[in-house]
Amino acid sequence: MSLAKRLLPIGVVAVLVAAAIPLVVHAAPKKGPAAMVAAAEPDAVEAGLKVLKAGGSAVDAAVAVQAVLGLEEPQSSGLGGGSFMTYYDAKTRKVTAYNGREKAPAGATPELFYGPDGKPMPKGQAIVGGRSAGVPGAIAMLFLAQSQHGKLAWKDLFDDAESLAANGFIVPRRMAEAAASRAPQANQPDAVAYFTKPDGTKIQAGELFKNAAYATTLHNIASQGPKAILEGPIAEQIVAKLHEGPYPSAMTLKDLASYQPKATPAVCRPYRAYTVCVPPAPSGGPAVLEGLGILQRTNINTHPNDTEGWYLFSQASRLMYADRDRYYGDPDFVSVPMEGLLAPDYLDARAKLIASDKAGPPPGPGNPKGAGPRAPDQTKEPGGTTHFVIVDKDGNAVSMTTTVESIFGDGKMVGGFFLNNQLTDFSFTPKDIDGAPAANSPAGGKRPRSSMAPAIVLDKQGRFVAGAGSPGGPSIIAFNLKVLVGLLDWKLPIQDAINLPNLIAFETIYASEPARFPTGVVAGLAAKGVTVRGGGFGEGSGEQGIEATANGLRGGADPRREGVARGY
Ligand code: DON
């Protein structure tokens, strides 16, 4: 059966076959979109498109998109969170990685998440405690990127978000569901007060909702830049808020005011006929490159969406996670053996560990060049993140994953936005029993390891091929690997690549979406020792992507969220 038949319902295939009979000679098809935005909320997409149509660049539009997402998808990202952005500059064909990852306050210690009993505290306690918050970096990062690649004035990028906040927006389904959920963050006093109507009931999807405080904060960010939240009254409120409760933060005004985002060259590696670029550690990008590097040494490209293809995917994924969990942390604090992990001879050796007949026991981490002794990782990641991709009419592209860590961050609000609980992305146990340090142990001023891996794909001439990424906590690197395999190996349109089943293979876990596989694949995988089961081990996906085709841009948005991809 052809791939198209496997992926499309029978009726659609019949229409396509009928359409292939040339009854009428048509004029050449109209060229598709030259600029596009793909994001998890339609109002955010519209705000981004408006900026693009006004002559703004992809980075200008990213500012507008983030401002609306922080209002309409506050469970996932916002002014109080952090992010990684991969940026493609069409003129120079250079790819830059922007790091807006939250930082631990200078006073944070390796025992950040130890309770009074001297043991790592339960995750449920940590996620709502003041000490879970890092210095927010998303807005500072966008400000830096916009100063380098913006075309419009910073102050003009917030109009849509400000007006939606002041005049009201229609409550999206996912926001209402998150507000009504039993997640501890949604039940913190600030979150309850924000989402409860005067009649005592929670907001419902489809209702008009306003956030005057958010409008004011945006107004101040528009005129003052990130200083509006990292200094002055909002910063004072952040510090006060984080010192409340049983597990207070060490955050000071100085921690906030001294936050610096980073811009570095992206890490780019060849993958078949392409080059895939991602941010360096502490992002999850290099782990995705390792997964691709292993798969490049297999024939997954000749097994589109079949049992063998998914088997190879699952085994490469296990190897990728084993190394990621052992070696990745903030390279400003620990040496991450990235070159060793991505070296051709190391990838050869890792790929040879994939048994041809049947999955073996969980693979351990390898021993790449440059690796020091590292303790097993004790990082526990939940959900609260989003991804968007933007291409402007000049061909510049943004692929950005942005997060407050878990649903509504820590549930605490200041200035109409939620504060993050990103520091729970650190390993709760800083050392193993032999004293070997965990790469991702907490420390003052350190950034926690992330799975976020916003990707940009180029062709061999350095031209834009695609941008893609996803939220999903620890599942992100598997989600992104899948989209890239679907697009680059299986040659699927980006939307079909997104629609493929998610499969997170980790140690003995094969978390997936069994109903999305073609007939026979689940049974075929089981025969090879890969028993897939429903349910992930991170949050669900929110894969968004844009690809360049001979006929203009083509976008995709994850049907598992509420996003859209629109262009002009
Ligand atoms: O940076 C990370 O890896 C996590 N804090 C991301 C959390 C996430 O993706 C939640 N999912 N929607």
Residues whose N, C-alpha, C, O or C-beta is under 5 A from the ligand:
A	BS01	DON	P382 G383 G384 T385 T403 E405 D425 R449 S450 S451 M452 P471 G472 G473 E539 G540
